[in-house]
Amino acid sequence: MNLRNEQRQHIETLIRLSEGQAKHLDGCREVIRRSWERCVGEYRLDPGRPRPVRVLTQQALKEHREPVDELLHVARAGVDQLFAQIAPLGYVLLLTDRRGITVDFRGQPGQDPALRKAGLYLGADWDERYAGTCAVGTCVHDAQAITCHQSEHFDATHISLTCTAAPIADPQGNVIAVLDISALQSPRSHESQNFGLSLVSLYARMIEDAYFLHRYRDCLILRFDTAREFVHLNGRGLIAIEEDGSVIAANGEGRSLLDAHLRRWPAWTPGWVPSATQLFEAELGDLLSIPATRDDQIRAFRVRANDSTCFVTLIEPRSRRLAPRVVPPSPTPVPALDRLASDDPAMHRVLKLARRLRNETVSVLITGETGTGKEVLARALHDSGSRADGPFVAVNCAAIPESLIESELFGYLPGAFTGGRSKGMRGLIQQADGGTLFLDEIGDMPLPLQTRLLRVLAEREVMPLGAEKAVRVDLRVITATHRDMSELIANGRFREDLYYRLNGAQLRLPALRDRADRHYVIRSVYEALVAERDSDVRLRADAMSALLAYAWPGNIRQLRNALDFALATVEGEEITVHDLPEECQGGLAIAPQVIDATPQPACADDDDAQALHALLQETGWNVSLVARRLGVSRPTVYRRMRRHGLVPPNRREARCWPE
Ligand SMILES: Nc1ncnc2c1ncn2[C@@H]1O[C@H](COP(=O)(O)OP(=O)(O)OP(=O)(O)O)[C@@H](O)[C@H]1O
């Protein structure tokens, strides 16, 4: 079919549309159908009378260029770069103003007359009201990127063209220009233009951002992204702020963040916008000091609107850069705590509170998934506080058999019970006198002992078994759990009054997969292991990438085990991705799978019991090996065994549990 026939059919289709027979538009995209309806209904364009291309006079063009002169200047480099990519594919490039007038153009000199005839030329008017449905005009109307492919154009003159356009918005979100690539000929399928749509959208955004940075070059600008590596290069969000943190303007991504914030916390007065310290969980000093605080001049903050983490840098105006910088004093170093994290907002919060609590006697409850480092944090709190010279006694309530926990904790006098040591025993609580008692897995503490523990905490006295007189103790209690304490309380398995006494302050450790400083954690765990082994094996970048991408259901413990395994089995001088345990090699393909010790429905419980039993048999009841395979602690394995009634063959008679 030649173009004339095609044009005739196209005109007939549109005439039927204008006569209200819309059913003939089956298969037409919604965005095109709406534009065609505007053309016939609103603009009164006659599909039967194709219009000649309208090109403005030099004088009229000059008048359209003037208001966007600054934008044209900023956009030039982007326009040239995009054109260099599309020219070999037969495309030309148009930059139009908000009315659809082509104010800048790049094309093939050889095709000059053909381009001019098709309207692909400087000064051509692509307003939907005149030219009908087309990429530029419809993009201006809908304020979104669009491809208008061949017969999707309204005017029959244009149905051989393929055009793809993306809007460029000003900092208020209004379309100020449109970037378009067009070709005189193209393949039939609409999909052939999908790649072009992404490319044009990308360049439109880059030009928009370059214009934003130019307009607010005298202001402080926060640039942010969800990936640390992209912040300087192509950070998607831009927010211009005053020295007091109040927001002046934002680009598209920045406005999305503001919108999300205002959806969660609606404005009190119309037009009110939150300040940057409300958008991010940060104090003004944290934001203003970003350039001085870290080598890469990027800091991670929590986004309050959606509780996600984003990486932020601060772009300072040149005038400010020359002025002496006011950097808020950094907190006094506390090495034991400082080394637990690098740049993660949740860890910042935990460590900030931990620094304040380290010299207090207030009880601290540490929560977090298994293996997140609760015991390591408890130890660091102890080591960094005034009790550092005293003992640190760690007790795992899940690992000690219920029958022994009381005597272990409270101690006993000689002859207090059959089977006890003849000299009696100083309980763990007494052993912690002058220091810290760390009760891990506190949710597993049997109810009767909870009552006794409550008394110790209230009266600061301990009564060993068989004793008649209480002994005074001076200790700080830190507890930890990965369980949902409110659920245990609701089910009557944990005393509420004890919970409140233990929970003087709560430190919640994030899961490894959620930490923005995963790279730092992997490095420090690796360096510690290498030092322990006195090895100089390196960790290659592909292994690091796989470790960064993995979901770590067993958190830092699983990470440590994975690296330990790699170091133990590696043959060469460096660990590659293939040296890692199999489950860590697949990267992001593995979905997060949180190990949860809360009671599960019976059938899931049965499955869990069977799987655990099989693994125990396979490993010859080697609990350490099973724990390593599952990425959980040994106490967790023991607890699960106890829950399912799984007893090692050699202990079936004694029913006694090792630590
Ligand atoms: N910041 C860290 N740097 C290096 N290693 C760490 C860090 N945090 C934890 N680990 C290591 O990870 C493992 C688990 O840590 P820890 O026992 O403190 O976790 P946990 O949360 O108490 O575990 P669970 O809930 O099973 O009791 C340990 O081998 C510990 O040495």
The ligand as an SDF file (V2000), in Angstrom:
LIG
                    3D

 31 33  0  0  0  0  0  0  0  0999 V2000
   30.0730   -5.1800   64.1030 N   0  0  0  0  0  0  0  0  0  0  0  0
   30.5740   -6.3970   63.9840 C   0  0  0  0  0  0  0  0  0  0  0  0
   31.7900   -6.5800   63.4600 N   0  0  0  0  0  0  0  0  0  0  0  0
   32.3060   -7.8200   63.3460 C   0  0  0  0  0  0  0  0  0  0  0  0
   31.6630   -8.9460   63.6900 N   0  0  0  0  0  0  0  0  0  0  0  0
   30.4560   -8.8280   64.2280 C   0  0  0  0  0  0  0  0  0  0  0  0
   29.8370   -7.5500   64.4010 C   0  0  0  0  0  0  0  0  0  0  0  0
   28.6210   -7.7370   64.9200 N   0  0  0  0  0  0  0  0  0  0  0  0
   28.4780   -9.0750   65.0700 C   0  0  0  0  0  0  0  0  0  0  0  0
   29.5800   -9.7260   64.6600 N   0  0  0  0  0  0  0  0  0  0  0  0
   29.8140  -11.1750   64.6660 C   0  0  0  0  0  0  0  0  0  0  0  0
   28.6030  -11.8070   64.2690 O   0  0  0  0  0  0  0  0  0  0  0  0
   28.3120  -12.9310   65.0880 C   0  0  0  0  0  0  0  0  0  0  0  0
   26.9710  -12.7240   65.7610 C   0  0  0  0  0  0  0  0  0  0  0  0
   27.0580  -11.6350   66.6680 O   0  0  0  0  0  0  0  0  0  0  0  0
   26.2090  -11.6180   68.0200 P   0  0  0  0  0  0  0  0  0  0  0  0
   26.3250  -12.9190   68.7510 O   0  0  0  0  0  0  0  0  0  0  0  0
   26.5580  -10.3910   68.7530 O   0  0  0  0  0  0  0  0  0  0  0  0
   24.7520  -11.5380   67.3930 O   0  0  0  0  0  0  0  0  0  0  0  0
   23.3630  -11.6350   68.1740 P   0  0  0  0  0  0  0  0  0  0  0  0
   22.4610  -10.6580   67.5510 O   0  0  0  0  0  0  0  0  0  0  0  0
   23.5990  -11.5340   69.6440 O   0  0  0  0  0  0  0  0  0  0  0  0
   22.9020  -13.1140   67.7830 O   0  0  0  0  0  0  0  0  0  0  0  0
   21.7010  -13.9770   68.4430 P   0  0  0  0  0  0  0  0  0  0  0  0
   20.4250  -13.2620   68.2070 O   0  0  0  0  0  0  0  0  0  0  0  0
   21.7360  -15.2520   67.6850 O   0  0  0  0  0  0  0  0  0  0  0  0
   22.0380  -14.1190   69.8850 O   0  0  0  0  0  0  0  0  0  0  0  0
   29.4600  -13.0510   66.0510 C   0  0  0  0  0  0  0  0  0  0  0  0
   30.3750  -13.9760   65.5110 O   0  0  0  0  0  0  0  0  0  0  0  0
   30.0770  -11.6570   66.0790 C   0  0  0  0  0  0  0  0  0  0  0  0
   31.4460  -11.7440   66.3480 O   0  0  0  0  0  0  0  0  0  0  0  0
  1  2  1  0
  2  3  1  0
  2  7  2  0
  3  4  2  0
  4  5  1  0
  5  6  2  0
  6  7  1  0
  6 10  1  0
  7  8  1  0
  8  9  2  0
  9 10  1  0
 10 11  1  0
 11 12  1  0
 11 30  1  0
 12 13  1  0
 13 14  1  0
 13 28  1  0
 14 15  1  0
 15 16  1  0
 16 17  2  0
 16 18  1  0
 16 19  1  0
 19 20  1  0
 20 21  2  0
 20 22  1  0
 20 23  1  0
 23 24  1  0
 24 25  2  0
 24 26  1  0
 24 27  1  0
 28 29  1  0
 28 30  1  0
 30 31  1  0
M  END
$$$$
